[in-house]
């Protein structure tokens, strides 16, 4: 029986902490891990810009993360980038507010601001606050204060817009401090889950995924024509690794011939050509593109799939299903 895998990035309030601090868990210092440039979520709605670490600058013994304008065909496009992160609050806190302080500096920006929003366990906004990031070539700290009554999660957004007639444009991000009342968030133990408000899952099956035999115990993998894989937290390397391992298992054992990802249609039409074996597609400009950065686990899966398709009688297709507006710089992917 032929199967299909759909990999969605689902929202819930369950996080596996693995003895990390909140800064490490949620990349609040914007650090680089392995080959992944960025571990916040980047909105793809008419995004223009490059997100990468600025290796020419050192701040606090590391390279700050930079949001830069994009240059194609010798044309400089103004920055239009939104990035966000969801932080699950510690279950034990009784704070009345969260203070968010962003350390950054900008150049030639039309506007930039940080928005903090407190969410309840249903994902509904309870309170919000905004701070404008004033253009300044010196490092500055900007703060907003968000009431926390009835909230279990913080949504943090950084939105950047560049001037149309000025270059160069950039916003450098050093780190984000989060305080609950007057206590640093890192003083709390990172939340494993949110107790009795976890997702309700029927017949859960504990797995270690140390060996391929673990997957054979999931009966749904062998009898489902369409399999949807969800992720409880954006940017989790361990969850993406499990998802890609399941995809490999389905391809090798259950005749899976089509994989759909919550990724932009335009970019992934070209990436599918790459995994199909098209040698004219350059992996350096596509697999590791700055505009839609991929995690290391997904990169490794795509390289594995390209290798598999070379010897397979019927190749596996890999497509994006995220519908976005196609503007002039997205024609590049076609």
N, C-alpha and C positions, 0 to 999 in steps of 0.2 A: 504494500500500500504506500502510495506517495504521500509525503507529509510536507507541510509548510511551517516555517517558524516566523513569528512576528515578535520583534523585540521592542517593547514600549518602555519609556521612562515614566514610571508611575510615581505618584506622590503618596506618601504615607508618613507615619511618624514612628518609624522603627530604625534604629541605627546600631551597628555593631562597632564598638569603640576600640577594643583591643588595647586597653591600657594606654591610650593616647590622651594628650591634653586637648582642650577645645581648639586652641590655636593650631595644633598639628592636625586634628581631625577635620577641621573645616578650612584649613589653609588660610587662616586669618593673617598670616605674615606673608602670603602670596609667594611662598617658596616653591622651588622646583623639585619635583619628585620623579626619580628615574628619568625617562625621556618625555614625560608629559610637561608641556609648557604651562598649562593652566588648568586648575581644578575647580573653578567656578563655572556656572552655566552662562553661556554667551547667547543672547537672543539673536535669532537669525532674521528678524523682520527688518529688511532693508539695511542690514549691517554693512558699514564701510569702515575698515580699519584693520590693523594688525595688532594682535595681542601676543607679546613675547617679553622675555626678560631682557633688560638693557644691560648688556655685558660691558658697556663702557663706563658704568656708574657702580660704585660700591656704597652701600648704606647699611649700617648695622651688620657688617661682615657678610653681606650677601648682595646679589644683584636685584634691584627693585623690579617689579613687574611694570611693563610699559604698555600703554595703549597708544599706538601711533597711527598716523594717516597712511592710507594705502596709495601706492603709485603704480599705475598700469599705463603702458604705452606713453611714458613720460608725462602723464597727467596725474596731478596730485588731487585726490578726492578728499573732501573734508571728513573729519572723523564723525562717525555715527555709530556708536557702540553702547550697548547696555549689557552689563554683567550682573549676576545676582548669586546669592547663596542663602540656603535655608539652614538655620542653626536650631537644633532641638534643645530646649532649655532643660537644665537639671531638674529632676523631679522633686528634689529636696528644697529648692529655693522658695523663699517667701518674699522676694523683692517686689517693691511697688513699681519700679521702673528699670529700664536698661539704658545705659549711656553708651553710645557708639562714637568712638573717636577715630577718624581716619587720618593717617599721616601720609601726605602726598604733596606733589607740586605739579603745576601745569604750565603749558606754553601755547599761546595763540589759540585759545579755546573760546568759542562763542558762549557756551554755558556748560557747566558740569555740576552735578549734585548727587548726594547720597540720600537715599530714602530708607528709613527703618520702619518696618511694619510688624506689629505683634499679631499672631494668628492663634485661634483657638484650635481644639483638637479636630474640628471639621475643616480646617483650612480657611476659615472666614476671618477677615480683618477685624481686629478689635480696636486698634489704635495705630496712629502713624505719625511720623515727624520727618522733616526734610531739612537738610543743610546744604547751602550752595557752596561749591568749592571755587573760591575766587582765584582767578588766574594769577600765579605768582611763581617766579623762577626760583624762589627759595622754598625749602621744605616748611610746610605749615601743618597744623593739626586742626581739624574741623569736627565738631561734635553735634549730635542730635540726641534727644531724650525721648524714649518711647514708653508710655505706661504699659504695665504688664498684666493688669487685672484680667483674669480668665484666660490667659494665654499659655500656650505650651511651646511655641516656636517663634523665632525671629526670622523674617525675610529681609535681607539686606540687598539693596540695588544701588549700583553706581552707573549713572548715565552720563555720557560724554558726547558733546557736539562741538565740532570745530568751525572756525571761520572759513568762509568761502574764498577770501582773498588774502589769507596769510599762511605762510609756511616758515619753518616746520611746525607741526602740531603734535602735542603729546601730553599724556597724563601719566606720571610715574607714581606707583603705589608702593609704599614701604610696608606698613602693617596697619591692622585694624584692632584697636583695643575695645573690649566689651566689658562693661562693669554692670553688675546687678546691684542696685543701690550704690554702695561705695566699695563693693567687693569684686575683685577680678574674677571673670568667668573661669579662668584657669585654676582657681582654687577649688572648684567643684569637680567631683568625679564625672567623667563623661557618661552621658546617659546611654545605657544599653537598649532600653525600650521604654515605653511609657505605660508600664503596668497594665491595669485593667482596660486601657484604651488601645491596646494593640489591635491590629486587624483581626477580624474573626475569620479563621481558616478552618475548614472542616477537614478532619482526618490528616493532621500534619504528620510528616514523615521526617525524622531527624537523619541528616546525611552529613558525612564528613568530606566527601568528594575527593578522598585521597587516591582512590583508584577508579578506573572506569566501571568496575563491577557495581559500584554504588548506584550508577545511573540505571542499570538493568532492573533495580528494585522498584523504579517508578513506572508502574504499569501504563500510565497515561502516555508515556513517551512512545510506546509501541503500538498503541491503538488509536491515537488522535490524528486526524487528517490535517487539522490546523492547531498549532500549539502557540500560545501567547506567553511570552516571558516578561515578567514585570520586575522593576527595580525599585526598592524602597527608599533609595537615596541617590541623588545625582552625584556623579563623580566617584563612586565607590569602586576601587580597583578590584576588590575581592568579589563583589557582586557581578561586575562585568566579566571577570575571569570564569565564574560559574556559568554565566549565560553563554559565553563563547564555547566553553567545554560541552555544554548541552547541545549547542548547534553542531559541533563536530560529531558528537555521538549520534545525533539524528541523521547526519549525512552519511556516516559510515555504516550505521546499523538499521536505519528505518527509512531509507530511500528519500530523504529530504532533498528537494531540488530547487526550492525557492526560499529565500530569506529576505524579510522586509524589516527595515530599521526606521526608527523615528529620526531620520536625517533628511537634509534637503534633497528634493528630487533632482534638481539640476546638477549638483555636484556628483551625486551617486550614479547618474547615468554614465558619467565618465569613469568613475571608480569601478563600476561593473565591467566595463570594457577591460580594465586592468586585470581583474580577477578571472576574466574569461581568457586571458592570455595575450591580449593586444600589446605587442612590444612597442607600439608607437606612443603609448601612454607612459609618461615619465613618473615613476613613483615618488621621486623627490619633490615634485611640484604638486602632487595630488594627495598621496598618502599622508604626507607630513605638512600639509598646507596650514598656514597660520590662520586663515579666515575661519575654517571650521576644524579646530584642532581635535585630534583623536587621542584617546588614551592608549597606552602601550599595549594593553590586552587586545583591543580591537585592531590595532595595527598588526599584531602578531597573527590574529585570526585571518586577516585579509591576505597576508603573505602565505599562510598555510592553505587557504582556499585556492589561491592562484596555483600553488604547487599541486593540489589535489585535482583541479580541473585539467591540468596538463595530461593526466593519465586516465581520467574518467571517461567512460563511454558517453555519458550524458552529463553535461556540465551543470553546476549549481549557479543559479542567478542570485545576485545580491543588489537590492535596490533600496532607495530612500522613498519614504511615503509622506514626508513632511512638506505640505504645500506652502510655498512662500511666494511673494511677489518677485517676478524676474525683472531686474533692472539692468542697466547697461553693463555693469561690471560683472554680473552673474552670467552673461553670455559667454564669458571666458570658459566656463565649465562645459559648454556645448561645442 
